[in-house]
Amino acid sequence: MDPNRASARLCVLLRHLRCRSAGTVIAHHTSGVGSLASFHPQQFQYTRENNVLSLEQRKFYEENGFLVIKNLVSDADIQRFRNEFERICREEVKPFGLSVMRDVTITKSEYVPSEKLVSKVQDFQEDEELFRYCTLPEILKYVECFTGPNIMAMHTMLINKPPDSGKKTSRHPLHQDLHYFPFRPSNSIVCAWTAMEHIDRNNGCLVVLPGTHKGSLQPHDYPQWEGGVNIMFHGIQDYDKNNARVHLVMEKGDTVFFHPLLIHGSGRNKSQGFRKAISCHFADANCHYIDVEGTSQENIAKEIVNMASKMYGLNDITMKDVWTFRGRVVKGERINL
Ligand SMILES: O=C(O)CCC(=O)C(=O)O
């Protein structure tokens, strides 16, 4: 586009954005929690320049650390993920490397393979059908706005939040996903989380604390919950209780992209159904591994390495080995990770 025309267009767009946002705080998760008046593209640090995100969307992510894209994943794809999840739960397929988790309230004696006993499957990088989620062009198109063109799928999950037993164990405590990751920089990592059905406060939607991605990684540990806590569900130890909270009510196929420092969690599932979502953490293949020994991440690193050692019967694996094994390139080339 001719530079004069481009700058004229930008001015019109800016005027439009400034008018829309003047003095308003809109209680909708894709709209401006913050004002758009201070737009300075050169100050963007959480999003990259390309033609996918509008200025408004970039600004929103920069200020809030998340962005919801409506209706991104098709019903047909979601049905395929659901079918594959059910096959895994019935133990008809056992993808290598996959962890199958149960809610802490489910005792071993109840065990009969069924989707009612599985609260989450993670690390489905070897399951062709579920891993299709991480390669969907409509997902990667947005992921690239945060990671750049060389994209690694690092961590995959299908979460089947069970109806709460009354002990409130279906809650996911507030946390920052970076706590689990031994790679940086954080601004080159993004989570895509897709609702596999209508999700609201009744069945335990995501809750996010807008703007907290601008802070630093905080210490995490198991919360002191009376009814018990699920394995690896570390919660943030200290955060600003006055920070606004936004509950993300989403429809099937809606996808939220969020920064790994954004404080988030999810509520109790008060419905009778199993609330499903599929997600992947993506990272720029140029990210590098860090040594988390002696940092606040040491506690989770020990748990992750112990779990992987038991699973593969190996004694001397490291956090870096675990993540190198989990990671798959989904666009461009594999570089450091
Ligand atoms: O899906 C959920 O309930 C929460 C997922 C989440 O925050 C996570 O696994 O990091």
Ligand as a Chemical Component Dictionary entry (heavy atoms), coordinates in Angstrom:
data_LIG
# 
_chem_comp.id                   LIG 
_chem_comp.type                 NON-POLYMER 
_chem_comp.pdbx_formal_charge   0 
_chem_comp.three_letter_code    LIG 
# 
loop_
_chem_comp_atom.comp_id 
_chem_comp_atom.atom_id 
_chem_comp_atom.alt_atom_id 
_chem_comp_atom.type_symbol 
_chem_comp_atom.charge 
_chem_comp_atom.model_Cartn_x 
_chem_comp_atom.model_Cartn_y 
_chem_comp_atom.model_Cartn_z 
_chem_comp_atom.pdbx_ordinal 
LIG O1 O1 O 0 -9.126 -25.850 31.924 1  
LIG C1 C1 C 0 -9.020 -25.496 33.080 2  
LIG O2 O2 O 0 -9.896 -25.679 33.898 3  
LIG C2 C2 C 0 -7.793 -24.789 33.574 4  
LIG C3 C3 C 0 -6.628 -25.149 32.796 5  
LIG C4 C4 C 0 -5.408 -24.437 33.215 6  
LIG O3 O3 O 0 -5.432 -23.339 33.658 7  
LIG C5 C5 C 0 -4.141 -25.094 33.098 8  
LIG O4 O4 O 0 -4.116 -26.325 32.938 9  
LIG O5 O5 O 0 -3.100 -24.399 33.193 10 
# 
loop_
_chem_comp_bond.comp_id 
_chem_comp_bond.atom_id_1 
_chem_comp_bond.atom_id_2 
_chem_comp_bond.value_order 
_chem_comp_bond.pdbx_ordinal 
LIG O1 C1 DOUB 1 
LIG C1 O2 SING 2 
LIG C1 C2 SING 3 
LIG C2 C3 SING 4 
LIG C3 C4 SING 5 
LIG C4 O3 DOUB 6 
LIG C4 C5 SING 7 
LIG C5 O4 DOUB 8 
LIG C5 O5 SING 9 
# 
